[in-house]
Amino acid sequence: MSKLVIVESPSKAKTIQKYLGNGYSVLASTGHVRDLPQSSFGIDVNKNYAPKYSNIAAKKEVINKLKAAAAESEFVYLATDPDREGEAISWHLASILGLDLTKENRVVFNEITKNGVSVGMSNPRNVDINLVDAQQARRVLDRIVGYKLSPFLWKKVKRGLSAGRVQSVALKLIVDREKEIRAFVPEEYWTIEANLQKERSKFIAKFHGGLDGKKIEIKNEAEASDILAALESGSFTVSDVNYKLKERTPAPPFNTSTMQQEASRRLNYDGKRTMRIAQQLYEGIEIAGKGTIGLITYMRTDSLRISDEARNAANQYILETYGKEYLPSKPRYYKTKKGAQDAHEAIRPTTPSLTPQEVKNALTSEQYKLYKLIWERFTASFMASCILDTVTADIVNGEYLFKANGHKVKFPGYTTLYIEGKDEEEEKAATLPALEKGDALKVNEAKGVIKEQHFTQPPVRYNYATLTKALDENGIGRPSTYAPIVSNIEQREYITKISKAYAPTPLGETVTDLMSDYFKKIVDVKFTAGMEESLDKIAEGKLNWTEIIDKFYLDFDKTLKKAEAETEGKHLKVPDEETDEVCELCGRKMVIKSGRFGKFLACPGYPQCKNAKPLEQNIPGECPVCSSKLVKRNTKSHHVFYGCSGFPSCKFMTWDEPTLEKCPNCNKTLFKTKGKLHCLTENCGFEKAATRKRAAKKDASNED
């Protein structure tokens, strides 16, 4: 008889099977096998909020296979993912398979390498009931909010809406930011720049204020003109020069949150895509000459801790590749923030000496880009600081003070390898000539002294990086849930993307306003963050999960009943979304409405003007018949098809999805169907196999 090891992912199962070899059988649960029922509330509020779990119907075949394998095995190891969700899956598996929870049958793998698997198998433990309780508490909380609050939204707004405990707070952040932008009143201000030169070296000095060093705000053109007039009668002289060395230290290795933020900034990947690729890198990739190996450690972590073994390997690589001067005088240690889960290391390459270039041929383009980002960030975090020679010069003209700043890199340090992305552009520092106190400077005659008008700018909308940063800083949700949270509110049409940033839809604003009026705690940042802290304490064994649920439910139930009573007979209308398309019958701007068969364009003048037409979505590619744009449409039975925008003059339509690829024979758009790309141009006939994408792993969130 062999020993059975149960993991979550089939690809991880294959990798671990190779490491364990004969005597072991490794099977996958493919995520959760048991959950709260879909058709009922599933929580007994009168019996300590006991969840009524049932086997997931779609997992019947998987469950039967696991039961049969467990019955034939001498021992069963539960090796699901090393987090709360994975701990809960192990607990559910133990229940279904009838395993003894007093036995040490739980193993965890922080990295899917031969050593990582060996260490995990050598240190079995009991299923951690505290972690299970924390996951159960989150699941029950989310079910209470989702199951009880969603019907309220159906009555007051429209059917089909949903409310989530954490997603509602994320949506409110986006709505509040949009309201700030609308309420923003720009203020005028002016700047003055002097284009100066010392001998042949030219540079810019910026107006600062008076000789007392206090900054002067220039509010209008008249004030700017008065200052310019005063400057014309004077001359520019260096009054002080300050040279100093500035040290820039590298960013720490990635945790889940910072990895998603940086992948958004640098690679333009959303959170879901980033976590999918990271999962693939963690589970194992076939590397020529090395076999199947997990390239990164577990990617759901709050920690910044790094093992001594990995630290030494990184230092050795830096020493051999860059030299001794690229190692700091003292080892770098990064402090994990208070309240973070520190069960795992930071996200790092499992083998620091395995460079991105060495594994490039074994990876897809997106896998390579993310591995490169993780590897460079990790390696750079142990390198010496970047040293800058900085100079700040005070320059006076009459009673006014100008400042000029510049720097040059004295020692590049970690920036040789990696520079962290920024959410806002930094002002580029200039290179200044050698300046000394008392130097007389000339005005560059070609450019002179320039005044320029500006207006203060409103706050910018959140993009994925800045939104997840806000969630992380406010303690809302867990980093592993950020991707599904944002994906959920986007799929439910509460938000939309405008130039890669999130803006609320009229529906999203209506729902948020209703929630803010009647369920203040649910959308309150501090309350939600406090609930996350309670979940952490449950995981640590410091709080009882049913007591936390009871405290929440009793207050929530009263609030819900009060809201239902106060809104009896009320129904909120979602404002129509105006478009730039003009009604050809009456000249009004048409609006987007939703009907039985999806969204459509309608005239707001109804019933006087009854003009309506399909809402067409422009998509990649061209019509193979007339080269016009293609549009995406829906049939009455909700099936998607693609047609020519020139209809009815051109009646081309197809069920096949157009792509950005061109036919090598006729240079027309290629269409995708059943795993192949083919050309629909008459008499062409070109086709080829389509590139297959890996399937995404289960979402980390279970919000109802």
TANORDA-V367099 format. One record per run of one state. SS is the DSSP state (hx for helix, st for strand, lp for the rest). FROM is the first residue (numbers start at 0). TO is the last residue. If there is no record, write none. Layout:
BEGIN
((SS & FROM & TO) (SS & FROM & TO))
END
This chain:
BEGIN
((lp & 0 & 1) (st & 2 & 6) (lp & 7 & 8) (hx & 9 & 19) (lp & 20 & 22) (st & 23 & 27) (lp & 28 & 32) (st & 33 & 35) (lp & 36 & 41) (st & 42 & 43) (lp & 44 & 48) (st & 49 & 50) (lp & 51 & 51) (st & 52 & 54) (lp & 55 & 55) (hx & 56 & 70) (lp & 71 & 73) (st & 74 & 77) (lp & 78 & 82) (hx & 83 & 96) (lp & 97 & 104) (st & 105 & 105) (lp & 106 & 109) (st & 110 & 110) (lp & 111 & 112) (hx & 113 & 121) (lp & 122 & 123) (st & 124 & 124) (lp & 125 & 127) (hx & 128 & 155) (lp & 156 & 165) (hx & 166 & 182) (lp & 183 & 186) (st & 187 & 197) (lp & 198 & 199) (st & 200 & 209) (lp & 210 & 213) (st & 214 & 214) (lp & 215 & 216) (st & 217 & 217) (lp & 218 & 219) (hx & 220 & 231) (lp & 232 & 234) (st & 235 & 247) (lp & 248 & 252) (st & 253 & 253) (lp & 254 & 254) (hx & 255 & 266) (lp & 267 & 269) (hx & 270 & 282) (lp & 283 & 283) (st & 284 & 286) (lp & 287 & 289) (st & 290 & 292) (lp & 293 & 294) (st & 295 & 296) (lp & 297 & 306) (hx & 307 & 321) (lp & 322 & 322) (hx & 323 & 325) (st & 326 & 326) (lp & 327 & 345) (st & 346 & 346) (lp & 347 & 347) (st & 348 & 348) (lp & 349 & 354) (hx & 355 & 361) (lp & 362 & 363) (hx & 364 & 379) (lp & 380 & 381) (st & 382 & 382) (lp & 383 & 384) (st & 385 & 396) (lp & 397 & 398) (st & 399 & 410) (lp & 411 & 411) (hx & 412 & 415) (lp & 416 & 428) (st & 429 & 429) (lp & 430 & 438) (st & 439 & 442) (lp & 443 & 447) (st & 448 & 454) (lp & 455 & 461) (st & 462 & 462) (hx & 463 & 472) (lp & 473 & 477) (hx & 478 & 490) (lp & 491 & 493) (st & 494 & 497) (lp & 498 & 499) (st & 500 & 503) (lp & 504 & 504) (hx & 505 & 517) (lp & 518 & 523) (hx & 524 & 538) (lp & 539 & 543) (hx & 544 & 565) (lp & 566 & 575) (st & 576 & 581) (lp & 582 & 587) (st & 588 & 594) (lp & 595 & 596) (st & 597 & 601) (lp & 602 & 610) (st & 611 & 613) (lp & 614 & 615) (st & 616 & 621) (lp & 622 & 627) (st & 628 & 633) (lp & 634 & 638) (st & 639 & 643) (lp & 644 & 651) (st & 652 & 653) (lp & 654 & 655) (st & 656 & 661) (lp & 662 & 667) (st & 668 & 672) (lp & 673 & 674) (st & 675 & 678) (lp & 679 & 685) (st & 686 & 688) (lp & 689 & 703))
END
